[in-house]
Amino acid sequence: GAAKTVPPIILGHEFSGIISETGKDAKSVKVGDRVCVDPNDMCGKCYYCRIGRKHFCENMIGIGTTINGGFAQYCKVSEKQVYKISDGISFEEAAMGEPVSCCLHGMDLAGVKAGDTVMIIGGGAIGQIMLQLAKISGASTIILIEPVKWKRELGYKLGADIAIDPIGENVEDKLRELEIEHIDVAIECVGLKNTMEDAIKYVSRGGTVMMFGLTDPECTIPLKPFDI
């Protein structure tokens, strides 16, 4: 995917750490607190913020995308963007709060329910999180489409029932061989034109397609209104 980030911005939007210094008006945190960071700083004033859809904020500041982020020894963030974490949570686990939150929102929108057959396209970090959330949501069959062997193996460990190599195997033939007739929800976690088209192709009539992968801003896909 791509984001509008202009060098020399320091990247890093999924991170955690220890408060080393606070401003004079800070009240909810103190030096020494262990925190994770919400990297999306909303304005709170635009139309979308005022109707409760802050993720569409027209004036969003992105820590690690529009201002310096967490790939550094220190990072300056607003008090309202940090959340305290307990000593029982590691910094690595806390840094996963942002991507897991995004995936939870996507899973809510996808509406995965008990008994569904769910296809996850892409077995990277996001795809593996989606896989686990689909399992927790009650999906009866989870199919992972992923060309890298170790990612397919990881998918099995995390709850996938079927893992298919889309380069070495014909996905449609494999689904027929396994007698998979319907895909209720297809979740695209790659952000490429061909994988987005695959999600639309594989999902069943009346099914749901979640386009979660971040595409290039100029990416377009053909869509037949009759098919939807």
C-alpha positions in Angstrom: 0.0 0.0 0.0 0.9 3.7 0.1 0.4 6.7 2.2 1.2 10.4 1.7 4.4 10.6 3.6 7.0 13.2 2.6 10.6 12.6 3.6 12.3 13.1 6.0 9.3 12.1 8.2 10.3 9.4 10.7 8.0 6.5 10.1 6.5 4.1 12.7 2.8 4.3 13.7 2.5 1.0 15.7 4.6 1.5 18.9 4.7 1.8 22.6 7.1 3.0 25.2 7.8 4.8 28.5 6.9 8.5 29.2 10.2 10.3 29.6 8.9 13.8 29.8 5.5 15.6 30.0 4.3 19.1 29.2 3.2 21.4 32.0 -0.5 20.8 31.3 -0.4 17.0 31.2 -2.7 15.5 33.8 -3.5 11.8 32.8 0.1 10.6 32.5 3.4 11.0 34.3 7.0 10.3 33.7 7.7 6.5 34.0 4.2 5.5 32.8 4.2 2.6 30.2 1.9 3.5 27.3 0.8 2.5 23.8 0.0 5.1 21.2 -3.0 5.8 19.0 -1.3 7.2 15.9 -4.4 8.9 14.4 -4.8 12.3 16.0 -8.3 13.6 15.0 -9.3 17.3 14.9 -12.6 16.8 16.7 -14.2 19.6 14.7 -14.8 18.5 11.1 -18.1 17.0 9.9 -17.0 13.4 10.3 -15.6 13.9 13.8 -18.8 15.6 14.9 -21.0 12.7 13.7 -18.9 10.1 15.4 -17.0 8.8 12.4 -13.6 10.2 13.4 -11.6 7.7 11.3 -12.7 9.8 8.3 -11.4 13.0 9.9 -10.7 15.7 7.2 -7.8 17.1 9.2 -6.2 14.0 10.6 -2.6 14.1 11.9 -0.9 10.8 11.4 1.9 10.0 13.8 4.5 8.2 11.6 2.9 9.4 8.4 2.4 13.1 8.5 4.5 13.9 11.6 7.5 12.0 13.1 6.7 8.6 14.4 8.0 5.8 16.6 11.1 4.5 14.7 13.2 6.7 16.9 14.6 6.8 20.5 12.0 9.5 21.4 8.6 10.5 19.9 6.5 13.5 20.8 2.8 12.8 21.0 -0.3 14.5 22.4 -1.5 13.4 25.8 -4.9 12.3 24.4 -3.1 9.8 22.0 -1.5 7.6 24.7 -3.1 4.8 26.8 -1.5 3.3 29.9 -0.6 -0.3 29.8 -0.1 -2.7 32.7 3.2 -4.2 33.7 1.9 -7.6 32.6 1.7 -6.4 28.9 5.0 -6.3 27.0 5.9 -3.4 24.8 5.7 -5.7 21.8 2.2 -6.8 22.7 1.2 -3.2 23.3 2.5 -2.1 19.9 0.0 -4.5 18.4 -2.9 -2.6 19.8 -3.2 -0.4 16.8 -3.3 -3.1 14.1 -5.6 -5.3 16.2 -8.0 -2.4 16.7 -8.1 -1.8 13.0 -8.8 -5.5 12.4 -11.5 -5.6 15.0 -13.3 -2.7 13.3 -12.9 -4.5 9.9 -14.3 -7.7 11.4 -17.3 -5.8 12.8 -18.0 -4.4 9.4 -17.5 -7.8 7.7 -20.1 -9.3 10.0 -18.5 -12.8 10.4 -20.9 -15.0 12.3 -21.0 -18.6 13.6 -21.0 -21.1 10.8 -19.6 -18.8 8.1 -17.0 -19.9 5.6 -14.4 -17.1 5.5 -11.6 -16.6 3.0 -8.6 -14.6 4.1 -6.5 -13.4 1.1 -2.9 -12.6 2.3 -1.2 -14.2 5.3 0.9 -11.2 6.5 0.5 -9.8 9.9 -2.9 -8.3 9.2 -4.2 -11.5 7.5 -3.0 -13.6 10.4 -4.8 -11.3 12.9 -8.0 -11.4 10.7 -7.7 -15.2 10.7 -7.7 -15.4 14.5 -10.6 -12.9 14.8 -12.6 -14.9 12.3 -12.0 -18.0 14.4 -13.1 -16.2 17.5 -16.2 -14.9 15.7 -17.3 -18.5 15.1 -16.4 -19.1 11.5 -16.7 -22.9 10.8 -14.2 -22.9 7.9 -11.3 -20.5 7.4 -9.4 -20.6 4.1 -6.1 -18.7 3.8 -4.8 -17.8 0.4 -1.0 -17.2 0.7 1.9 -18.0 -1.6 4.6 -18.1 1.1 5.0 -21.5 2.7 5.9 -20.5 6.3 3.0 -18.1 6.4 0.6 -20.8 5.4 2.1 -23.0 8.1 1.6 -20.2 10.6 -1.9 -19.8 9.4 -2.6 -23.5 10.3 -1.2 -23.0 13.8 -3.4 -19.9 14.3 -6.6 -21.6 13.2 -6.9 -21.9 9.4 -8.6 -25.0 8.2 -7.3 -24.7 4.6 -4.3 -22.9 3.2 -3.8 -22.6 -0.5 -0.8 -21.4 -2.5 -2.3 -19.2 -5.3 0.9 -19.5 -7.3 1.5 -23.2 -7.1 -2.1 -24.2 -7.1 -5.3 -23.3 -9.0 -7.5 -21.8 -6.2 -10.8 -22.6 -7.9 -9.8 -26.2 -8.7 -8.6 -26.6 -5.1 -11.9 -25.3 -3.7 -13.8 -27.7 -5.8 -11.6 -30.6 -4.8 -12.2 -29.7 -1.2 -16.0 -29.4 -1.8 -16.0 -25.7 -0.7 -19.1 -24.5 -2.5 -19.7 -21.1 -0.8 -17.6 -18.3 0.6 -19.7 -16.2 3.0 -17.0 -13.6 3.7 -13.8 -12.7 1.7 -11.3 -10.5 3.5 -8.6 -9.0 1.2 -5.5 -8.2 3.2 -2.9 -7.5 0.5 -3.9 -4.3 -1.3 -3.2 -5.3 -4.9 -5.5 -5.0 -7.9 -5.5 -8.8 -8.6 -6.1 -9.9 -5.0 -9.0 -7.4 -4.7 -10.5 -8.8 -7.9 -10.0 -12.3 -6.5 -12.0 -11.5 -3.4 -14.9 -10.4 -5.5 -14.6 -13.4 -7.7 -14.5 -16.0 -4.9 -17.2 -14.7 -2.6 -20.7 -16.3 -3.0 -23.9 -14.5 -4.0 -25.0 -12.4 -1.1 -21.7 -12.7 0.5 -19.5 -9.9 2.0 -16.2 -8.6 0.7 -14.0 -6.7 3.0 -11.3 -4.6 1.2 -8.8 -4.2 4.0 -5.4 -4.1 2.2 -4.1 -0.6 1.6 -3.8 0.0 -2.1 -1.7 2.5 -4.1 -3.8 5.7 -4.3 -4.0 5.3 -8.1 -5.2 1.7 -8.0 -8.5 1.0 -9.7 -10.5 -2.3 -10.3 -13.2 -3.1 -12.8 -16.6 -3.9 -11.2 -19.7 -5.1 -12.9 -22.8 -3.7 -11.2 -24.7 -6.8 -12.2 -22.4 -9.0 -10.2 -23.2 -7.1 -7.0 
